[in-house]
């Protein structure tokens, strides 16, 4: 894509994926941002998940809050989210 097209999409917003219609399946969208050190954030439309990877592709750290605080995510029955 041309830089001007990307700039316009970022300014105006865009949709990834498509809802299904009668007789036509939709498509699952996915947005992935990868850092040069292997860290990444992935948003998957298929299941609504947001994935985090840390440096060198290792499991991501927690979601950092204001002033260095953090948010802990727990899964089923209080187990750490995995």
N, C-alpha and C positions, 0 to 999 in steps of 0.2 A: 504494500500500500504506500501511496505517496505520503510524505510528511504532512502536507496540507490536509489530506483526508483524515489522518490520525488526529491531528490537532482539532479538527472540526468535531470528530466523534467524542474526544475527551471533553470538549467544551459543552456540547449539546447532550451528551449521554448516548448510550447504545445498549442493545440487548444481544445477549449471546444465547443461542438456542431458540426454540419455537414451541409454543403450546400446540397440542394436537387439535385437530378439527374432525368432525364426523367423516369417517372414511379415509382419514389421513393421519398417520402417526406424527407426533412432534419429534423434535430433536433435543437431546440433552446438551446444555451449554457448559463450558468449562473455561475458567480464567486462571492462568498460572503465571506467576511472577517469580523469576529465578535470579538470585544474586550471583555474582561472579565467584563467590566463595562456596556455592552450593546451597546456601539458604534459600528457602522458597515459601510462598504462600499459594495455596490452591483452593479455589472455590468451585465446587461441583454442583451443577444443577440437578443431576440425577438423584441425589439424596440430600441436597441442601447442606452438605458438610463443608467445613473450612479446615484445611490441613496446613500444618506448619512443619517446616524442616529447618533445623539449625545448620550451622557451619558444616561443610563437608557432607551434607545430606543426612546428618544425624538427627534424631528426634528433636523437635523444636522445643525451645523453652516456653514457659507460660506466657500468657498475654499480659504484658506489663501495663499497669495502671499509672495514674498520675503520681508524681514524686517518687517513683521507684516502687510503688506498691504493686501487688500482683493479683490476678484473678485465678483461682483454682477451679478447674472443671472436674466434676465427679461424674462417673458413669452409673450404670445400673447398680442398685443396692449400695450406693455410696462408694463404689470402687473408683479409683482414679480413672479418668476418661482415657480410653485406648481405642 
